[in-house]
Each structure stands twice: as structure tokens, then as C-alpha cells.
Amino acid sequence: MKLEKYSFGMGDRFLHQGIAQLQAIIKAKEAGIHITPVWNKSNREHEIVGTEPVSLRLEADQAVAALGWNSSYRVDADHINLSTVDRFIACSDFFTLDVGDDIGTPASEQDIAAFVARHGRYIGELEIPGAGRFEVTEQVLTNIARTYLKAVQTAGEIYRRIVAARGDDFIPEVSMDETHDPQTPLELFFILAAIADEGIPAQTIAPKFTGRFNKGVDYVGDVKRFEKEFNDDLAAIAFAIDQFGLPDNLKLSMHSGSDKFSIYGAIRDALRRTGAGIHVKTAGTTWLEELIGLAEAGGEGLEIAREVYAKSLEHSEALCKPYATVIDIDFGRLPSAEEVGNWTGEQFARALRHDQADPLYNPDLRQLLHVGYKVAAQMGERYYDALERFEADVSRNVTQNLWDRHVRPLFID
């Protein structure tokens, strides 16, 4: 199974927007941009919402059938590890092997020494075409192995468990982004060496980049520095494919947290210059577009949106804790529940919609509501009924967001 050049990972926590999401991908195809839709949902999200992994497969299959989509599509077991992978194996064909917890945990000294010996031919001055020259010493190799080898070995364990259960006809991704420091192109090159040593035919790799990738809001950091890192990583991947025999379609995966508009131009330019592909892990924050649509619908839809905000504010500490590393909320800039309770649907939608030119846009409110989906999940059928009752308002926002704010700036504008 081979992942195509461009792919979008589309999360849908409540499993109602598959058709609306796919409509944006169809618009891209009509514009000459071929994107493989990849529906993804993590174990944590399944547990919070109370769904099973097979439900995402059913949603994807139903959306594809409803719209007559005759190109490839995938279902991603998002951020799985050894303790969670089993429940996803039967219904997924894309597996994100999340080994962030093992980064910095050393492998055995014997394994580290074997890695250094295996790749000792690179000791000296190493040129990664397009990224520059690097001085590689035995100590440099040892330090890289000490930081990343154990994580790659864990990825190998997960990969082999999946193969044993279902064969090797699936797409493996290795996720290295959930760590404090970004990888250098030299580190990425040797991480890929370790991935090849483990026999993982990785088709995407998610490294860590400089800056903040907070959930649902724009990139915070030095765009020029990001651009250099992104281009250097493309070069490191291309060189690693040549050196280690990794799949020729191996590409970067951007675990963006969605909506990193300020770096989309740098990504687009790099892809055009190099001809490289990309997997955008979270292309559009569907849950927030649902809330926007409900608010715009007015009536019960607006009441639900207001209630979700009020309860998210009340329980903010518990809701934010699991996402502490990927949100940055200034609680002093959040409106009170009473104030939001008097907002019109338009006011609510404008505060939440990611339009930085709108004076009513509030990124702190947006981040809080991003993690507040547990509140909606606890509403049960009341929330699901509203999604169906106000489907036109919701789906319009979902499709427009994915098309106008993600597909077009990344591939067209």
C-alpha cells in the first residue's frame, strides 16, 4: 500500500462531517490538486467521546460511497503505541507510531555501540545535499543514538505487532514531534538510518520543528527559521532514501495542530521547488467548525455553543491538562460565561472562527473550545441531534474552512 504525494489527515471527533470534509478534497481535485483524504482519530479521542475505532472506518466508507469518490483514501490509527495499537489493527490502514515517550531514554549500550559501528562510514565531514556539511564524530553518532535509538526500536516493536496481526499492507508513519527540541537535519538523517535498520518501511516521518504548534491557532515562532528547517528536513529525507533504501515516497508529516497559516507559504514554496510531497496531519479543526455552524444556526444551536463555552470555562483546568504542551491560553483574555451568554450567533462565530483580520477573533477562546469537545460529548444525543438538525450550517463551515484556509494556501494561492 503506497501513500500518494499529497495527503490530508482530517480529524472528526463526532463522526458526522466525513461528507463535508471530502467535498473539500473533491474541490481540490477539480482544481487539479490530487489529495488523499486520511481520516484520523486518536485513542484518547475515542475514549473521551465513547466511540470505537471501527466507527471511523465506517464514517470514511460511507462518505466515499455517498460522494462517489473513486480515488484512494485512508483511515489512520492516530498516535498509537504498544498499549493502544491492538484495537485499531482490524479497521485501519495507516498507523502513526507515536514513540515520543521514549525519546531521550537510552537504548542498551550494546545496541548504541552496534548502531555507531554500523554507520561508522559517515564519520568525518558529511554533506547532506541541500542542507549543508556536518562534522560527524563517533561521539556525535553516540549522542544521536542515545537520544533516539530506543524510540525507533519501540516503533519497530509496534510495526512488527501490526504486521503479525494483519500483514504488511499498510502505511507506517513514525512520529518524533512530541519532544522538547527540534531535530537537526543530521539527527533526522540518522533517525531514518535507525528506522531502516529496524526494517520499518516508513512512508511519512513527523519531526519536531522550532516554534509553538498550539492546537487550532497560528504558528508562533520565527517563520524564516521554520522555513530553513523545513527545507533542510526535505533534503535529509531525500538523502536518507538514497542512502538507506527507504521507500521512495517517504515524506514529511506536519503534525500542525491545524491552522498554521503563517508557515503555509513557506511550505508551498518548498514543495514547488523540490517536487516533494507532504502529509498534513490535522488539516482543519472540524470540531470547532461544528460549533461555528451551530452558533450561526441560532436557536438551540446557539444555546449549545454558549453552554459548551460556559462549561469549558468552568472545567478549564481539567480540560487543558492533557493538552498542556500544545495550548497557550491567556485566561485574562477570555470573556465571562455571562458575556458569551448574551452573544448573538454572529458574535460567537466571529470570536471562534480563525480569521485574524476580524477584530472579534479570540485565539484564547478558540484554544479553550478546542479542548472542550469533552463537554459536547457529555451532552450525548442532544449534541448529535443538533449536528443533524443544523447540518447545512455546519457542513458549509467544515467544507469552506478546509478548502479556503488549508487546501488553497498550501497548494494553489
Secondary structure, DSSP 4 states (H G I P E B T S, - for coil): ----SEEEEEE-TTS--HHHHHHHHHHHHHTT---EEEEEEEHHHHHHHT--HHHHHHHHHHHHHHHT--S--EEEEEEE-TTTGGGGTTT-SEEEEE-GGGTT----HHHHHHHHHHTGGG-EEEEETTTEEEEE-HHHHHHHHHHHHHHHHHHHHHHHHHHHHH-S-SEEEEE--SSSSPPPHHHHHHHHHHHHHTT---SEEE---SSB--TTS--BS-HHHHHHHHHHHHHHHHHHHHHH---TT-EEEE---S--HHHHHHHHHHHHHH---EEESS-S-HHHHHHHHHHHH-HHHHHHHHHHHHHHHHTHHHHHGGGGGG----GGGSPPHHHHHT--HHHHHHHHS--TTSTT--HHHHHHHHTTHHHHHHHTHHHHHHHHHTHHHHHHHHHHHHIIIIIIIIII-
